[in-house]
């Protein structure tokens, strides 16, 4: 079990990671590019019921995307020999001694698969954590998780093993 200090935080020797603003700018701009014109049209143009519902749906989608981006940007991760802990809007602890699932997926943005991002999903019991490759130190976290998964004898999918290999991490 992860040893927390009196404040409920990981020990001070924990390594801290976060999502840098430079990595999140694109998502903020995409949210604004969809939300601003949609809200502008809804506020200034008299529309029929169907058009209002459709545009309202788009506004809701872009609004949720903006909120998710802000929440991810406000999340930080602490890692030590005992486990992982997120802080921010949502607090999650994944003790290494209880890690029971790991999945590393690659999402391509082009047909040639030369551009895209990775998403690491970890779980321990009911605790779940999802991190994307924009996180500073993502490879370090993936390497530690792969080592722990190997020590614990977790079966990794072929896709996860291939994605680890793409990061230069040997799945054992």
C-alpha positions as CSV (number, residue, x, y, z in Angstrom):
1,X,0.0,0.0,0.0
2,X,1.2,3.5,-0.7
3,X,2.6,5.3,2.3
4,X,1.1,8.7,2.5
5,X,2.3,11.5,4.7
6,X,0.1,13.3,7.3
7,X,-1.4,15.5,4.6
8,X,-2.4,12.6,2.4
9,X,0.4,13.3,-0.1
10,X,3.1,11.1,-1.4
11,X,6.5,11.5,0.2
12,X,8.6,14.5,-0.9
13,X,10.9,12.3,-2.9
14,X,8.1,11.7,-5.4
15,X,8.7,12.8,-9.0
16,X,6.1,15.3,-10.2
17,X,4.7,15.6,-13.7
18,X,2.1,17.9,-15.3
19,X,0.6,18.8,-18.6
20,X,2.5,21.9,-19.9
21,X,0.5,24.8,-21.2
22,X,2.2,24.6,-24.6
23,X,0.9,21.1,-25.1
24,X,-2.7,22.2,-24.2
25,X,-2.9,25.3,-26.3
26,X,-4.2,23.4,-29.4
27,X,-7.1,21.9,-27.4
28,X,-8.0,25.3,-25.9
29,X,-8.0,26.9,-29.4
30,X,-10.1,24.0,-30.8
31,X,-12.6,24.4,-28.0
32,X,-12.8,28.2,-28.5
33,X,-13.0,27.9,-32.3
34,X,-16.1,25.7,-31.9
35,X,-17.7,27.3,-28.9
36,X,-17.4,31.0,-29.7
37,X,-19.0,31.1,-33.1
38,X,-21.7,28.7,-32.0
39,X,-22.6,30.8,-29.0
40,X,-22.4,34.0,-31.1
41,X,-24.9,32.6,-33.6
42,X,-27.2,31.4,-30.8
43,X,-27.1,34.8,-29.1
44,X,-27.6,37.0,-32.2
45,X,-29.6,35.1,-34.8
46,X,-33.3,34.2,-34.6
47,X,-33.3,30.5,-35.4
48,X,-36.0,27.8,-35.6
49,X,-36.3,25.1,-33.0
50,X,-34.3,22.5,-34.9
51,X,-31.4,24.8,-35.7
52,X,-31.3,25.9,-32.1
53,X,-31.2,22.3,-30.8
54,X,-28.5,21.4,-33.3
55,X,-26.3,24.5,-32.5
56,X,-27.0,24.0,-28.8
57,X,-25.8,20.4,-29.1
58,X,-22.6,21.6,-30.8
59,X,-22.1,24.3,-28.1
60,X,-22.5,21.6,-25.4
61,X,-19.9,19.3,-27.1
62,X,-17.4,22.1,-27.4
63,X,-18.1,23.3,-23.9
64,X,-17.5,19.8,-22.5
65,X,-14.3,19.6,-24.5
66,X,-13.1,22.9,-23.0
67,X,-13.9,21.8,-19.5
68,X,-12.1,18.4,-20.0
69,X,-9.1,20.3,-21.4
70,X,-9.0,22.6,-18.4
71,X,-9.3,19.7,-16.0
72,X,-6.5,17.7,-17.7
73,X,-4.3,20.8,-17.7
74,X,-5.0,21.3,-14.0
75,X,-4.0,17.7,-13.2
76,X,-0.6,16.9,-11.9
77,X,0.9,13.5,-11.2
78,X,3.3,12.3,-8.5
79,X,5.2,9.1,-8.8
80,X,7.5,7.3,-6.4
81,X,8.5,3.7,-5.6
82,X,5.1,3.0,-4.0
83,X,2.8,4.3,-6.7
84,X,1.1,7.1,-8.6
85,X,-1.2,9.8,-7.4
86,X,-3.0,12.5,-9.3
87,X,-3.9,15.8,-7.8
88,X,-6.1,18.5,-9.1
89,X,-9.9,18.3,-9.6
90,X,-9.8,14.5,-9.1
91,X,-7.6,12.6,-6.7
92,X,-6.6,9.1,-7.7
93,X,-4.0,6.8,-6.1
94,X,-2.6,3.7,-7.9
95,X,-0.4,1.7,-5.6
96,X,2.2,-0.3,-7.6
97,X,1.5,-3.2,-5.2
98,X,-2.1,-3.3,-6.4
99,X,-1.6,-2.6,-10.2
100,X,-3.9,-5.0,-11.9
101,X,-4.3,-3.6,-15.5
102,X,-2.3,-1.6,-18.0
103,X,-3.1,-0.6,-21.5
104,X,-1.0,1.6,-23.8
105,X,-2.9,2.7,-27.0
106,X,-1.7,4.8,-29.9
107,X,-4.1,7.1,-31.7
108,X,-2.9,8.2,-35.1
109,X,-3.9,11.5,-36.7
110,X,-2.7,10.5,-40.1
111,X,-2.9,7.4,-42.4
112,X,0.9,7.0,-42.4
113,X,0.8,6.7,-38.5
114,X,3.6,9.3,-38.3
115,X,1.6,11.6,-36.1
116,X,-0.6,11.0,-33.1
117,X,-0.6,10.5,-29.4
118,X,-0.4,7.7,-26.8
119,X,-2.8,7.0,-23.9
120,X,-1.7,5.0,-20.9
121,X,-4.5,3.5,-18.8
122,X,-3.7,2.0,-15.4
123,X,-5.9,0.4,-12.8
124,X,-5.8,-1.0,-9.3
125,X,-9.1,-2.3,-8.1
126,X,-11.7,0.4,-8.6
127,X,-9.0,3.1,-9.1
128,X,-8.4,4.1,-12.7
129,X,-6.0,6.5,-14.3
130,X,-5.7,7.7,-17.9
131,X,-2.7,9.7,-19.0
132,X,-1.8,10.9,-22.5
133,X,1.6,11.4,-24.0
134,X,1.5,15.2,-23.7
135,X,2.3,14.7,-20.0
136,X,5.9,15.7,-19.2
137,X,7.6,12.5,-18.2
138,X,5.1,10.2,-19.9
139,X,7.8,7.8,-21.0
140,X,9.2,7.6,-17.5
141,X,5.7,6.7,-16.1
142,X,5.1,4.2,-18.9
143,X,8.5,2.6,-18.2
144,X,7.8,2.3,-14.5
145,X,4.3,0.9,-15.1
146,X,5.7,-1.7,-17.6
147,X,8.3,-2.8,-15.1
148,X,5.7,-3.2,-12.3
149,X,3.3,-4.9,-14.7
150,X,6.1,-7.4,-15.5
151,X,6.9,-7.9,-11.8
152,X,3.3,-8.6,-11.1
153,X,2.9,-11.0,-14.0
154,X,0.2,-8.9,-15.7
155,X,-0.7,-10.0,-19.2
156,X,-0.3,-7.2,-21.7
157,X,-2.0,-7.1,-25.1
158,X,0.0,-7.4,-28.3
159,X,-0.9,-3.7,-29.0
160,X,0.3,-2.6,-25.6
161,X,3.6,-4.5,-26.1
162,X,4.1,-3.0,-29.5
163,X,3.4,0.5,-28.3
164,X,5.8,0.0,-25.4
165,X,8.4,-1.1,-27.9
166,X,7.8,2.0,-30.0
167,X,8.7,4.0,-26.9
168,X,11.9,1.9,-26.5
169,X,10.5,0.0,-23.5
170,X,10.9,-3.8,-23.6
171,X,7.8,-5.5,-22.4
172,X,8.9,-8.6,-20.4
